[in-house]
Each structure stands twice: as structure tokens, then as C-alpha cells.
């Protein structure tokens, strides 16, 4: 297995892990919150954060050292759109993460967190937007792979 293939694998694995963690968060907060489901949400959010970090680091490694080279990517509007969407989704994810982290004391005490209903609705909305954003990122990745978006 070449190094480029290994990095491609890690990039895809981290992307799928990120999306799976996002879906798990969404499913878990749709139902009645329990201590166990809150623990799982906290774990899923941690996995989401780790996978997003790996995705970004591996992605930039691929841009600078493998694939088509940095010049290609930095002169491609689909890459800029993909990266912008990623940053916007990362910023939006701060709100759910802060909410979930506020549950930690209750969970550690074996109690069910009691988030405000409007706060939970906001978190659900953001997760919906994140899922849609991931789909848009996938579209940009497909366009880039086919050479669409190059401005030079």
C-alpha cells in the first residue's frame, strides 16, 4: 500500500466516522434523554471532534504532499467551497458541543441532564444543518475529483 493510498484511506475513514458520530448524536437527542443516552452523546461528540481534526490534518497533508498538489487545490473554487463549508460547520458545532459538555456534571452524578427545550431544538437544528453541509462537502469533493472548479 502506498503512502498516498494510506492517506486517502485515513481521509475517507475520518469523514465516514465524523458523519456516523453526527448521525448518532442526532438519533440520541431525538428520544427521551437518559443518563445512558447522554453518556453516548458525549462520547459521540468527542469522536466527532477527533474525526474532524484527523480529517482536516490528513486532508491538508494530502493537499500539500499527495494527489494533485497544492497549486491545483488552491486554484479550485470547489476546494475553496469545501473548505469554507468545513470551517462553517466546525464553528456551528461549537453550540452543540458546549451544550453536551454542560451535561457532564449531571451525567457524572448519575442524573439525567435537563436541557431547556428551546436549547435542544437549536441543537437539533444545527445537527440537521451539519448533516446537509456534509452532503454539500461530498458534492464539492466529487467535483474536485473530476477536475471541475479549476480556475487556472
Secondary structure as a PSIPRED ss2 file (coil, helix, strand):
# PSIPRED VFORMAT (PSIPRED V4.0)

   1 X C   1.000  0.000  0.000
   2 X C   1.000  0.000  0.000
   3 X H   0.000  1.000  0.000
   4 X H   0.000  1.000  0.000
   5 X H   0.000  1.000  0.000
   6 X H   0.000  1.000  0.000
   7 X H   0.000  1.000  0.000
   8 X H   0.000  1.000  0.000
   9 X H   0.000  1.000  0.000
  10 X H   0.000  1.000  0.000
  11 X H   0.000  1.000  0.000
  12 X H   0.000  1.000  0.000
  13 X H   0.000  1.000  0.000
  14 X H   0.000  1.000  0.000
  15 X H   0.000  1.000  0.000
  16 X H   0.000  1.000  0.000
  17 X H   0.000  1.000  0.000
  18 X H   0.000  1.000  0.000
  19 X H   0.000  1.000  0.000
  20 X H   0.000  1.000  0.000
  21 X H   0.000  1.000  0.000
  22 X H   0.000  1.000  0.000
  23 X H   0.000  1.000  0.000
  24 X H   0.000  1.000  0.000
  25 X H   0.000  1.000  0.000
  26 X H   0.000  1.000  0.000
  27 X H   0.000  1.000  0.000
  28 X H   0.000  1.000  0.000
  29 X H   0.000  1.000  0.000
  30 X H   0.000  1.000  0.000
  31 X C   1.000  0.000  0.000
  32 X C   1.000  0.000  0.000
  33 X C   1.000  0.000  0.000
  34 X C   1.000  0.000  0.000
  35 X H   0.000  1.000  0.000
  36 X H   0.000  1.000  0.000
  37 X H   0.000  1.000  0.000
  38 X H   0.000  1.000  0.000
  39 X H   0.000  1.000  0.000
  40 X H   0.000  1.000  0.000
  41 X H   0.000  1.000  0.000
  42 X H   0.000  1.000  0.000
  43 X H   0.000  1.000  0.000
  44 X H   0.000  1.000  0.000
  45 X H   0.000  1.000  0.000
  46 X H   0.000  1.000  0.000
  47 X H   0.000  1.000  0.000
  48 X H   0.000  1.000  0.000
  49 X H   0.000  1.000  0.000
  50 X H   0.000  1.000  0.000
  51 X H   0.000  1.000  0.000
  52 X H   0.000  1.000  0.000
  53 X H   0.000  1.000  0.000
  54 X H   0.000  1.000  0.000
  55 X H   0.000  1.000  0.000
  56 X H   0.000  1.000  0.000
  57 X H   0.000  1.000  0.000
  58 X H   0.000  1.000  0.000
  59 X H   0.000  1.000  0.000
  60 X H   0.000  1.000  0.000
  61 X H   0.000  1.000  0.000
  62 X H   0.000  1.000  0.000
  63 X H   0.000  1.000  0.000
  64 X H   0.000  1.000  0.000
  65 X H   0.000  1.000  0.000
  66 X C   1.000  0.000  0.000
  67 X C   1.000  0.000  0.000
  68 X C   1.000  0.000  0.000
  69 X C   1.000  0.000  0.000
  70 X H   0.000  1.000  0.000
  71 X H   0.000  1.000  0.000
  72 X H   0.000  1.000  0.000
  73 X H   0.000  1.000  0.000
  74 X H   0.000  1.000  0.000
  75 X C   1.000  0.000  0.000
  76 X E   0.000  0.000  1.000
  77 X H   0.000  1.000  0.000
  78 X H   0.000  1.000  0.000
  79 X H   0.000  1.000  0.000
  80 X H   0.000  1.000  0.000
  81 X H   0.000  1.000  0.000
  82 X H   0.000  1.000  0.000
  83 X H   0.000  1.000  0.000
  84 X H   0.000  1.000  0.000
  85 X H   0.000  1.000  0.000
  86 X H   0.000  1.000  0.000
  87 X H   0.000  1.000  0.000
  88 X H   0.000  1.000  0.000
  89 X H   0.000  1.000  0.000
  90 X H   0.000  1.000  0.000
  91 X H   0.000  1.000  0.000
  92 X H   0.000  1.000  0.000
  93 X H   0.000  1.000  0.000
  94 X H   0.000  1.000  0.000
  95 X H   0.000  1.000  0.000
  96 X H   0.000  1.000  0.000
  97 X H   0.000  1.000  0.000
  98 X H   0.000  1.000  0.000
  99 X H   0.000  1.000  0.000
 100 X H   0.000  1.000  0.000
 101 X H   0.000  1.000  0.000
 102 X C   1.000  0.000  0.000
 103 X C   1.000  0.000  0.000
 104 X H   0.000  1.000  0.000
 105 X H   0.000  1.000  0.000
 106 X H   0.000  1.000  0.000
 107 X H   0.000  1.000  0.000
 108 X H   0.000  1.000  0.000
 109 X C   1.000  0.000  0.000
 110 X C   1.000  0.000  0.000
 111 X C   1.000  0.000  0.000
 112 X C   1.000  0.000  0.000
 113 X C   1.000  0.000  0.000
 114 X C   1.000  0.000  0.000
 115 X C   1.000  0.000  0.000
 116 X C   1.000  0.000  0.000
 117 X H   0.000  1.000  0.000
 118 X H   0.000  1.000  0.000
 119 X H   0.000  1.000  0.000
 120 X H   0.000  1.000  0.000
 121 X H   0.000  1.000  0.000
 122 X H   0.000  1.000  0.000
 123 X H   0.000  1.000  0.000
 124 X H   0.000  1.000  0.000
 125 X H   0.000  1.000  0.000
 126 X H   0.000  1.000  0.000
 127 X H   0.000  1.000  0.000
 128 X H   0.000  1.000  0.000
 129 X H   0.000  1.000  0.000
 130 X H   0.000  1.000  0.000
 131 X H   0.000  1.000  0.000
 132 X H   0.000  1.000  0.000
 133 X H   0.000  1.000  0.000
 134 X H   0.000  1.000  0.000
 135 X H   0.000  1.000  0.000
 136 X H   0.000  1.000  0.000
 137 X H   0.000  1.000  0.000
 138 X H   0.000  1.000  0.000
 139 X H   0.000  1.000  0.000
 140 X H   0.000  1.000  0.000
 141 X H   0.000  1.000  0.000
 142 X H   0.000  1.000  0.000
 143 X H   0.000  1.000  0.000
 144 X H   0.000  1.000  0.000
 145 X H   0.000  1.000  0.000
 146 X C   1.000  0.000  0.000
 147 X C   1.000  0.000  0.000
 148 X C   1.000  0.000  0.000
 149 X C   1.000  0.000  0.000
 150 X E   0.000  0.000  1.000
 151 X C   1.000  0.000  0.000
 152 X C   1.000  0.000  0.000
